[in-house]
């Protein structure tokens, strides 16, 4: 969930649900999106060039009957509200306001709860902090910080361009400024710039070099601070998450560099603020930083909007290489090609570029390693030992099991098999085993549905698509027989629950997408809702799916019962009870076939 959406969820609680529903129902998605995208009708839907990523062939689809959109190229998806949020880079409340004005709906944001003022003040407080930190840096107090920046090789131009500042050595410098501007206490508590103890409220950042963190709209939403005095246990301190700052989504500096990345669809990711600034100063502009934390799936989603290939340039030590490998796998899980730059031992991107220059960095970037090669070359395991080679294979296949693109996964399997000097089937078996062990997680990318989904996954998807089709007879069948507890995929379960409760007879599925707080979940949901149900007999498909969902846990129980029976027989103990359990479970399984015939017969009776 990005920063606008994070605020959206708070706004959702502050604006009456009936008002939101009225705006959502009134907003005509084709009307709204046509203002921004040239659309042409193709069948029931309209298609155009996606406004969220470069493309030559239209893959951006708008479904007027379902009131949703989805891009089959980059995975962007949602309803009219989320489209405005994403395209205009505005908050949920601001998108509602635009739609309310367009469709002449009264939206009284200036109520006692002050929701609009709350979010406005959150941004204002960050700007007050930015101004204070900037003044402190230019003052006599900031001499030591300016000297530090000069010693790190950062020019005044770079410092000014990225609004660096200094948080003075005081407990309430910023607090005094904020109180003088009559900021509400709720904003002070939730802006992330202050800490509260039993002694009162104090500035969070003291005696630190300050790096403003901006969202994609280039608005300040938080700060990172580096300890200057060397007195703090935390060398770097970042703002906590707030209603406008979701650190899992934001990359430092990307609001200034995303267009450079979009030009050739490549971005470089570094860890630290100084690394970023040094490379940028040396002319390497397609760059972003993780603010010293691990690369998240949310950040991968942001990178994917602007780049097809991401080069990871982390510190040249053991910790940095390990983090680079992890980031590389996360990028591949998100559908992004990952390359790892070999930063020299003991160096970081900052010191390396200062000493060797940007040309050296670019040459190494051209020779960057793929993730598998880098993993093999930087493992601490002894690859001459068979058991340790097997451990490395387990490490890698655990990561490969989460990569949903079958073509990418197959190519990586081939690479691993060649390096291990084993046949590909050996690695494939390990991948399958790792996949069974792995805990089910939401996809890292909106388009990342399983390349070879299980029968249960197919059944869940098909039930959702049937419910979304608006076929009343099939919907009645599913309402009477669907057990949501048999669903394994949380997104499919949420969609099925909504459609079973609300129905899809009026065709408007926009409300279903507002159930998902995570942007990637919402985009995946929009894709499913846009897909058509199977063209064959929908009643028979529905029955088959219902039976499949009931059969799956029953078959698992039978397998477990068989294992218990085998163990009892091997032990020489009385196996009659274990055998009876298997027989009883098989009986239940056969009864499902009887249920299938009964449900299919019900369809024939409807037809006759």
N, C-alpha and C positions, 0 to 999 in steps of 0.2 A: 504494500500500500504506500503510494507516494505521499508527499507532504500535503498536497491539496486534498487528497482523499482522506488522510488522517483527520484533517479538520472537518471533512465532510461528515464523518461519523459523529463528531461532537455536534455539528450543525443539525444532524438528523434528530438528535434528542431535543434540540432547542426550537425547531420548527414543528408545528402540529402535523402529525402523520397524514391527516386528511388533506391538508394543504399540499403536501408533497405528492400525495396520490392524485390530486386534481391536476397539478401541473404535469405530472408524468402522463396522465391519461389524455390531457389536452395537447401535449407536444406531439406534432406530427414529424416523425424522424426524417422522412424523405424531404419534407419542407425545410427542416433545420439544416441537414447536411448538404442539401443542394446549394446553399449559400456559400459553401466552402469547396465543394467537389463537383466536378462535372460528371453527372451520372447518366448512364444509358440503360434502358430496360432490356433485360435478358431473361425471358420466362417470367416467373413471379417476382424475381428480385431485380435490383438495379446495381450496376457495377461501374466502378471508376478507378482512377489511379489513387492509390493510398496516400493520404496526406501525412502519414507518420513514418514512411520510409520511401526511398527512391525506387521506382520500378517503371518498366516500359510497357508491361502487359497488365491490364487491370485485374487486381485480385481482391479489391475492396468491395465487399458486398453489403447492400442495405436491403433489409426485408421489411417492407411497409406493413405487411400483414402481421408480423410478429413484433414490430417496433424495436428492432435491434439491428446492430451492424457487426460485421466481423471481417477482418482482413486475413485471407488465407496465405498471405505472404509473410507478414511479421507477427500475426497473432493478435493485433489490437482488436478490441471488441467491447461492446457495451450498449447503452441506450442513448437517448438524446442528451440527457444530463451529463453522462460521463464523456460523451463526445466533446461537448463544450469545455468541460474541465481539462481534457487532454489537449485539445487544439488551441484553446485560448490561454491555457496555463492559468486557470482561475480556480477558486475554491468551489466547493459544493454549493455554498450559500450564494455566491456570485453567479453560478450557472443557473440556479433556481430563479434568481432575480431577473436575469436576461430572458428566460422563458416566460416568466410571469408577465413581464412587460410586453412580450411579443404576443401573448394570447390573452391579454387584458384580464389577468387574474390578480386580485389584490393580494399582495404579499407584504404583510406588516412586519418588517424586520425590526422596527424601532419599538419593540415591546419592552416590558419591564425586565425580561431576561437579558436584554442587551447583547444578543448573540453576535450581531454584526460588529458592534463596538468591541466586543471581547477579542475577536480575531484581528480586527484592525489594530488594537492596542498591542497585541502580541508582536506584530511586525514593527510597530512604532517603538516598542521597548528595545528590540534588537538594533534599530537604527540609532536610538539614543546611545546604546552601548558602543556601536561602531564609531560614532562621533567622539565620544569621550576617550576611547582607546586611541583613536587617531591623534587627538590633541595631546594626550599624555606622551605619545611617542615623539612628537615634535617639541615637547617642552624640555626643560632642564632635567626633569625626572627621567626622561627617556634616553639620556646620553648613553648609558651602558647598553641599552638595547640596540640603539643605532650602531654602536661599536660592534656589538655581536653580529648584527646583520651584515655589516661591512666585512667582518672577519670570515663570514660564510660566503662572501663573494656575491651578495645580492645587491643590485644597483638600486638607487633611489627610485628610478623609473618602475622597477618591478615591485618594490615596496608600495608605491603609490597605486600602481595598476591593480594590485590585489588587496588594497585597503588594509595592510598590516597595521597593527597597533600595539599598545602596551597597557596592561591592567596594573595600575600602581599598587604600591605596597600599603594598602589601607583596607579596612574592614567594611567600609560603607561608602566609598567614593561613588560607585554607580548607584547604590541604593538612594543616596541623597539626591542625585539627579532625577531619578525616577519618581521619587516622592514629590519633588518640586514640580513635576509635570502632572501631578494629581492622577497617577495611574491607579486603577482599581487593584485592591488587594488580591483578588482572584488571579489577575494577570501576573502580579509579582510572584505569586505562589507557583504559577504554571509555566512561566517563560523560560525556566532553566538557567537563569543567570544568578540565582540566589540560593543559599542554603539556610535551613531553619534548624536551630538547636534549642535546647531549653533556656539558652541565654538570649535568644532572639533571632532576627533575620540578618544575614551577612552576605557580602559579595562572594560569589562562588570562585571567581578568578582573582588571584592576588599575585602581584610580582611575576607576571607571565607575558611573554610575547604572544600576541593574539592573532589568530588566523580566522577571518570571517568565513563561515560556511554558507553557501547560497543554494537555493533550489534552482530548478531548470529555468524559472522565470527571472533568475538573477536577483532574487530578494533574499536578504540575510535572514536565516532561520536559526542559526546557532554559531558557536565558536569552538575552535580548538586553541588550547593555550599551552605553551612550552615554558617550563620552569626556568627562570633566569638565574636565581640565587643559588640553585643547587641545594635548597633546603627541604624540598618536598620529596616524599617517597615516589610520587607519580611524576615522572619527567614530563609526560603529556597528559592533559586533562581535557576532555571533550564535553560539550553540553550534553545533558541527558535528553532522552526523547521527550518531545512536547507535542501539543496539538498541531504545531506547524513543522516539526522536525522529526522525521522518521529516518534514523541513521542507517537503517537497513536498505534504504532506497537511494540515498544521496551519495554522490562521489564528489570529493573536493575539486573545485576548479572547473567542473564539467560545463557549467553554465557559460563559461568563456571559451571553451574549446570544442564543444560538440559539433559546431559547423565545420571546423577543421577536420574532425574525424569523419564527418559525413561525406566530405569531398572524395576521398579514396576508400572509404568504408574500412578504415583501420584506426585503432586507438592503442595507446600505450598506457598501461596501468602500473603505477608505482605505489609504494606504501605511504611514504611520509610527505608532509607539507613542503619541507625544504627540498626534497627530491623533485617534487612537482615544479616548484618555482625555479630551481636551477636549470632543469631541462627546458622549461618554457623560455627562460632568459637566453638560452643558447639556441633558440629558434626551433625547438621541437614542440610544436603547438598542439598536435593531436594527442593530448595526454590527460589523464585524470588520476586521482589518488584516493585510496581507500581510508584515509585518515588514520592509518596505523592499525586497522582492524582487519580481520579475515574478510575476503570477498564473499558477499552474500548472494543468494539467488535473486533478491530484489535488485541489487546492483548489476547483476548479469543481465536482467531484463532491461535495465536502462542502457547498458552498453550495446545490447543487441539492436536497439533502435537506430544506432548511428554507425555501427561497425559490424562487418562480417568476420574480421580477424582482429584479435586482441593480443598484443605483445605484453607479456608480464616481465617487469624489470624490478625484481626485489633485491634485497641486500645479498651480497656474495658471501654469506656465512651459512652454517648448518640450518639455523632457524629460518633464514630467508629463503633458502632453497626448498625446505619442507613446505613453507607457506606457498611458494610459487607452484609447487606440484599440486597442492590442494586447490589453489585457485584455477589452475589449468583444467583439472577435472570438472570443477564447477562450471567453467565456461562451456566445456563440451557438453555437459548435461543440459545446458541452456541453448544448445544449437549454435554456439559460436566457435569458430576455429581458434584454437589457442596455440600460441608460440611462446617459448620462454627464452629470454635474452640471458646469455651467460655473463653475468656481472662478475668481474674478477674477484678472486678470493680476498676477503678482508675489506673490500670496497663496498660503497653503496652508490646508487646512481648519481647522487649529488657530488661526492668526491671524485668519482670516476670521470664525469663529464668535465669537471673543473680541471682535472689533471691532464686528460687525454683529448678533450674536445668533442664536439657534437659529431664530427665525421666518423670518429672511432666508434661512437655509440651506434650511428646509423649502419656502419659496416657489420657490427655484431648483430644488429637487428635483422639485417638481411640474412645472416647465418644462424638465426635463432633456431633452437631445437624444438621438435614436437614434444608433447608431454611425455609420451612413452619413452622416447630416447633419453630425455632429461631425467626421468624417474630411474631408469636403469643405470645411468651414469652417476647418479648422486645418492644411491641407496647406501645405507650403512651395513647392509647384509653382505655376507661373503658368498658371492655367486658361484664359487667353485665347490660349494657345499650343496648337495642335492636338497636337503631339508630346508636350508635357507633360501634356495631358489624357489622352492614350493611356497615358502612364506611370502616372498615377494609376489609370486603369482596370485596368491590369495589377496594381498593388498590391492593389486591392480584390478583383478576381476571383481572385487567388491565395488570398485568405482565404475567399472564397465557395465555392471548390472543395472546401474541407474541411468545409463545413457539410452534414451528411447529411440533414437534414430538408428534403424537397423543397418543402414549402409555405413554410417560412421562406426557403429559398434563392430561390424564385421571387419572393417579395415583395421581397427585397433586390435582385434583378436588376431588377425594375420600378423601384425607387427610383433605382438607378444610371443606368438608361437615361433616365429623366426628367431627371435632373440633367445628364447628358451630352448631352441632346437627340439621342439616337440610338434606333433601334428595339431592342427587347428581344433580338432574335435576334443582334445584334452582340455584346451583352454575354454572351449564352449561349455563343456560339462562344469568346469569351475564357475563360469559366469552364471549358469543356471542355478547351481548350488548357492552361490552368493545371493542371487535374486530371491531365492526362497527364504534365506536368513534375514534379508534386509527388511526393516520396518517400512511399511507402505508410507510414502511421502508424497505431497503435492508436487506436480511437475515443476521443474525449474523454469520452463518456458511455456507460454500459453499453448503452443502447438504440440507439446510433448505428451501425446497420448501413446500408450504402448504400441510399438510397431507390430507386435503379434499378441493382441490382447487375449486373455483367457476367455473361456466360454461364459464365465460369470460376468466379466467386464463387458463383453459383447451384449449379454442379456440386459445388464443395467442400462447401458447406453440406448439399446433399442426400446426399452420400456419408456425411458425419458422422451425419446423421439416420437413414440406412439402417443404418449400423453400430450405432447406439444402439437400434434397434427390436427387436433380438434375433432377427431372421429369420436362421436358421442357413444356409439355402441362399444367400441374398444375401450374408451375411457371408463364406462360403467363396469366392464369386465375387470379392468385393472383395479378400480376402486374397491371392488368386492373381494379381490383375491391377492393384492400385493401386500407383502409383509416387509416393511422397510428395514426390519432388523436383519434381513438376509442380504442387504446391500453392504458391500465392502468399501466402495469408493465414496468418501464423504461428499464430494461435489455432486455425484449422481444421486446420492441419498437426499441431499438438500433440494435439488431440482425436482425429484420425484415427489417429495413431501409437499412442496409448493404447488405443483401441478395437480396432485391428488386433492389438495384442499381448495385451491382457487379455481382450477380448471383452465382450459385454453380455448373454450368455445368462441370467445370474442377475439381470439387471435393475438391479443396484446400480451407479450411475454416480458415486457420491459421490467415489470416489478420483480421478476425472478432474479435479475442481475444485481439488484440492490441488496440482495441477501449476502453477497460476498464482499468481505472487507478487503481481502487481498486482490490486487489488480490482476495477477496472473490467474487466480481462480475464476474471476469474472470473465476474463477473456476466453478461458477454456470453456466455460459455461455457454458463452455466446456462440462459440463454434458448434457445440453440440446442438443447441436450439436451432441453429440455421440449417443443419443437416436434415435431409428428408428421411423419413422412416423407410424401411424396406418396401420395395414396390410389390412384393408378393402379397398373398392374402394376409391382411393386417391382424385378423382375429387369430389365425393359426400362429403367426409370429408371436403375438402376445401370449398365447397359451404356452408355446415352446419356451419363451423367456421365463414365464412364471415357474414352470416345472424345473427349468435349469437352476434357478435360484434356490429352489427347495431341495433339489438333488445334491447340490454341491456340499453343504454341511453334512448331509446324511452320508454321502460317500466318504467324507473325511472320517466320520465316526466309524464307518465300517472298516476302513483301513486300520484305525487304531484298535478296534476290537479284534481284528485278525492278528495283529501283532501281539496283543495280550494272549490270544488263544495259542499262538505259536510258542510264546514264552512259557505258558502253563504246561503245554504238552512236552516241551523240552525238559521241564523240571520234574516230570513224572507225577505231578499232582493231578487231582480230579479236574478235568477240563469241561465238565458238563455245563457249568454255569457260564463260562466264557463262550462255549459253543452256542448256547441258547441266546446269548446277547447278539452274536453275529446273525443268527437265524431271524431274530426279531427285527433287527435293523434292515435285513434284506426284505423282510415282509413289508416294512414301511416303504422301502424303495419301490417295490412292485405295486404298492397301492397308489403311488404317484402316477404310474402309467394308467391306472384305472381313472384317476382324477383327470389326466390329460384327455382321455376319451370322452369323459363326461362334459368337460368344458368345450371340447370341439363339437359335441352333440348339441350343446346349448346354442352354438352358433348356427347350426343347421336348422334348429327349431325357430330361431329368429328369422332366418331367410324364408322358411316355408310359411 
